[in-house]
Amino acid sequence: MFRVGRMSIVSVFCIAFLVLFSTSVAHGQDGPEKQRIAFSKPVVGPEVSSGVRPHLNLDVLVAEIEKALLNTRKFEVLTRGEAQIRAILEEQDLATSSMSPGNAAPGGMIEAADYIVLPTVRAFRFSRGHSAVPNVSDKWFRQDSGALEVDVQIVDTATGQVKAVFTMNDRFSTGRDIVNSRGGAPSGARFNTMAVNVAGQMAEKLVDAVFPMMVIAVQGSTVYVNRGEDGGLRQGEVLSVFRPGVQLVDPYTGEVLGSAETEVGAVRVVRVNPRFTMADVVADKMAEPPLEGDILRRP
């Protein structure tokens, strides 16, 4: 996992299809095991000034990233929040105490993650500016602005290897309001909105890294895609279609580097369902009919 372009097309297709359409899950049976992911507390880079750090709510940022990842329904997200871990440890202590019937076995509630998400806040701006209203006393133009940039590393806990690196950012700028005084800072809701948008970007990039967008079925001119409402697709969006070719292997290490690809056309999104998307072939851009297993990418 987390090896973009390094899995055989058959392997990627099988994983995506099982995650999204497994009938065993529909009947309440055990489905394919999800990758366990945990988040460390974000590191604040030295570029972030001390003056704005009080407005940088890291707990909100982590909570929104966890929520966005859970909403993809493709990963098992493990909490690493201090309060949550403390509550789990207290529950484990209770389970092994004399108050627990049968004196339950210890442990088993805190699971090891397969991958750790390491966020670093590289840039953060959160300011309020004022300028005097001409020819009017004690009146000011007020304008708020802010920006948030977060780098994320995905680390394999078994090997310590960095599997992927993402950068997400968001910003805002309000119009000018006339107010009676100067001072203060933008509303905390502005930061919350940036955190939600950054988290959404991170979840989308992570899903793209693990489960590339792919054609999972073709019926006539209609193409079915392994992305739903969690994939960020929009009706009318055009996606390029690529046909995987020969597998590329590093002759020195034997590592599979991916496969040669040929662009064969494009499809247009017509309907986004909760767990899959339907698209129509763009006839004048399609050199060859789409096939199951073709890769889809935004141009």
N, C-alpha and C positions, 0 to 999 in steps of 0.2 A: 504494500500500500504506500501511497504518497510518492510513487515513482512515476511522475508524469511521462507518458509516452514510453515506459519501459516494460509494460506488460504486453503479452501477446493479445491480439484482438479477440481471440476466443475467450481468454481469461477475463478480460474486461467486460465483454458482453455477458458472460455467465453471471458475474458478480452483480452487474446492474440489473439484469433481468430478475434474478432471485430476490434482490432487495425490494424491487418495486412490485413484482407480480407473483410472488410465491403463493401458491394456493394453500400450502400448509399453514401459513400465517393466518390466512382467511378462515381456516377451520380451527384456529386456536392451538395448533401444534407448534413445536419449536421451529423457528425459522433460522436462516443463516446467522451466525454469530456476528454481532456488530463490533467494530473497532471501538475500544474504550479510549476516551480522550479526557484529559484533565487540564485545567488552566492554572498556571502559577500567577501570583499577584504581579501586575504590570510593573515594570521598571520605568522610572522616569529619567529620561536622558538629560545630560547636562545642558542641552540647548534650551530646556524649559526654564524660564526665569522664576526665581523665588516669589516674585510678586503675584504671579497668576496661579501658583500651585494650590492655594487654598480653594480655588474654584474647580480643580481637577479631581473629580469624584471617581476614584479608581474602583470602588465597590460597585457603583452604577455601571461602569464600563464592563467589568467582568460579568455582572449579572446579565447585561444585554447580550454579550457574546455567547454566554451559555444558553440563553433563551433562543437566540437565532440559530444556534447549532442544533438544539433540541427540535426546533420547528422543521428542520430538514428531514427528520425521522430516519436518518441514515447512520447516526452515531449514538453510542452510549456515553453520555456525559457524566463524568464523576466530579463531585464537588470537592473543592480544596479550600473553601472558605473556612476561616478560623472558627467562627461560631458554629458552622455545620459540623466540622470535624469534632469539636468539643462535645456537641450534642450526641454524635455517634459513639464517641468513646464512653460517655456517660451511660448510654444505652447498653453498650457491651459490658460495662461493669455491672449494670443491673442484671443482665442476662446470666451472669456467672455468680451472682450473689445468692445468699440463702433465701431471699425473697422470691426467687424465680423457681417455679415448679419444675422439678426434675433437674435443677442445676444445669442449665443449658451450656453447651460447649462454647468456649470463648472464640472471639475473632469471626472472620468471615463477612464483616459488614463494610470494611474499608478495602476496596479492590484496587489492584495495581492497574495503572493505565498502560495502554500500549504506546500511546503518544502523549507528549506534553506540549501544550501550546504556551509559548513564551512571548508575551506581548511587551513591547517597549514603546513608550510614548516619545516620539522623536520631536514633535513640535506641538505647542499648545498656545493659542492666543485667545484672550477673553477680555474684551475691553469696552469701555463706554467713553465716548467723546462728546464734548460740548463746545458750542460756539455761540457767541452772543447774537441775538436777533437784532438786526440793524434798526436803530431809531426807536427801540422799545426797551425800557428799563426793566431789569429783573426777569427777563425772558431769555430762554436759551433753546437752541436747537440741540437735541440729543440724538445720538446714533450709536447703536450697539453693533459689535462685530466680533467674530471669533473663528477659530480654525483648530482642527484636531487632526493630527497625523500619527498613525500607529503602525509600527513594523511588527510582524509576527513571524516567529520561527516555529516550525513543527519538528520536534525531536523524537526519534525512536528511542524509547526507554531501554530497549534491550541492547542496542549497539552504541547509543549516544550520537548517532549520525543525524545531521540536519537534513530532513527530507524535503522541506519546502520553505520558501520565504515569501511573504506577502507584504504589501504596503497598502494601507487603507487611509483615506482622508475625507474630511467633510468640512464645510465652512458655512457661515451665515453672515448676513449684513442686513440690518433693518433700515427702514426709511427714517427720515428725520422727523422727530416729534418735538413740538414746542412744550417746554416744561418751565416750572417756576424756580427751580434750583439745580445746582450742579452736584455731582457726586454719585456714589453708588456703583453698582456693577450690573451686568446683564442678568436676567432671570436664570435660575438654575435649570428651568425647563429647556432653555436653549442648549445647555450642555447635554441634557438627557436626549434631545433630538439628535445631536451629533453622535452620541454614543450608539443610539439605535441604528443610524445610517452606517457607521463604521462597522458595527457588528454584522449588519446585513451583508456588507461587502465581503467581510471575512468568511462568513458561512458560505457564500456563493463561490468564492475562490477555492475554499477547501473542498467543497463538493466537486468542483470542476477538476481538481487535482486527483481526487480519489476515484470519481465516477465520471469520466469524460462524457459529454453529451453525445448520444449515439442513436442511430435508427434501430428500433427494436422490432418494427413490423412495417410492412408496406401493403396497402390495399388500393389498387388502382393508382390514382395520383395523390392519394393521402398517405402521409408518412407519420408514424408514431414515434415519439421521442421520449427517452427515459428522464424527463424532467416534468415536474408539475408546478404548482403554485409556489413551491419553495425554490425554484430555479431561477427566478428573476426574469423569465421570458414574458414578452408582451405581445398581444395580438397585433399582427401587421409586421412584426419584426422579421427581417430576412436573415437566414443562416446559411453559411457556406457549407457545402458537402464535400468531404474528402474520402477517398477510397484507400484504405491501407494496402501497402504492397509488401515487398520482401522485408523480412526481419533483419535489422542491423545489429551486428554483434561486434564489440570491441575485440580485435584480434589479440590484444595483450592480456586482457583480464577475463575474457569470455563473457563479460557483462552484456546483457541485452539492452541496447540503447533506444530501442523503439522500432519503428518501421518506416520505410519510404512511403510517401503519400502522394496521391494525385487528386487535384481538385476536379470534381466531376460536375458541379452545378450548384444550385441553390434552392432552398425551400422557404416558404413564407408561413409564419405562424398564424393559424386561423382560430385555434381554441386551446386555452390553457385549463386543464383539469387539475384537481387536487394532486394527482400522483403521476400524470403523464400529459403530454402535449401533442396536439394534432397540427400538422402543417401540410400545405399543398405545394406540389412541385411548381417551381417557376419555369415554365416550359422553354422560354427562349434562352434560359441560362443553363439548362441541363444537357450536358453532352452525353451522359449515359443515365439509364434509369437508376434510381436509388435502390440500394440493397440493404438488407439487415446487416448490421455491423459497421455501416458507414459512420464516420465521425462527423459531428456537426460543430461548427465554431462561428462565433460572431466575427464578421469581417473586420 
